[in-house]
Amino acid sequence: MKSIYVMKNKETKLPSRSGKGEGLGLPKRGKTGLIQFQKINPTKLQLAKYFRSHMTYAERCFWNMCRRNQIAGLQFRRQQVIYGFIADFYSNQINLVVEIDGGIHEQQKDYDKLRTEIINLYGIKVIRFTNEEVTDKSDMVKQRIIDLASTIPA
C-alpha cells in the first residue's frame, strides 16, 4: 500500500520502506553537500534565501556556534531546502537537520511532527532545540550534537 500525505491540497508520495517499488529512495548528495535530484519550488528557494539573511537571534547564536566546522568538524548549511521543507540547519556528513524552535512552534506541534516523520523517511535525522537552549545552554547543545554524530554512521 502506498503512503500518501495530503498537505495544502497536494498529494505527496513517500518512499517505500522496502526500497522497492515506486518509492523515492534515499537522497543522493553531490560534492557540495546539497541533496540532488529533488524538485525545488523557486518560491521556496527565495524564502530560504530570505530566511538566511533574516535569522532569529537563536539561529544566529547557533550559526556562530557551528560555522567553520566548530562542532566536531561538521559542516552545517543554513536554511536548506529538503524535499519541500526548509530546515534551519543541515549537515550532509551525518544526515542531520537541526531545528531551532521558537514560540510559534508551540502552536504547530502536529505540523512539526509530520514534517519530522517525512524527513526521517529519507534517512535524515532531525534534532530540535528551543531558543532558550541555544542561547542559554550552548555547551549542552554542542554536546548533544557531538554525541549524536558519534552514533550516526557517516
JOUR-V267570 format. One record per helix or strand of 2 or more residues. SS is the DSSP state (helix for helix, strand for strand). FROM is the first residue (numbers start at 1). LEN is the number of residues. Records with the same first field share a line. If there is no record, write none. Layout:
SS = FROM-LEN ; FROM-LEN
This chain:
strand = 4-4 ; 10-4 ; 28-2 ; 35-2 ; 77-6 ; 85-7 ; 96-6 ; 125-6
helix = 42-12 ; 57-13 ; 103-4 ; 109-13 ; 131-6 ; 138-14
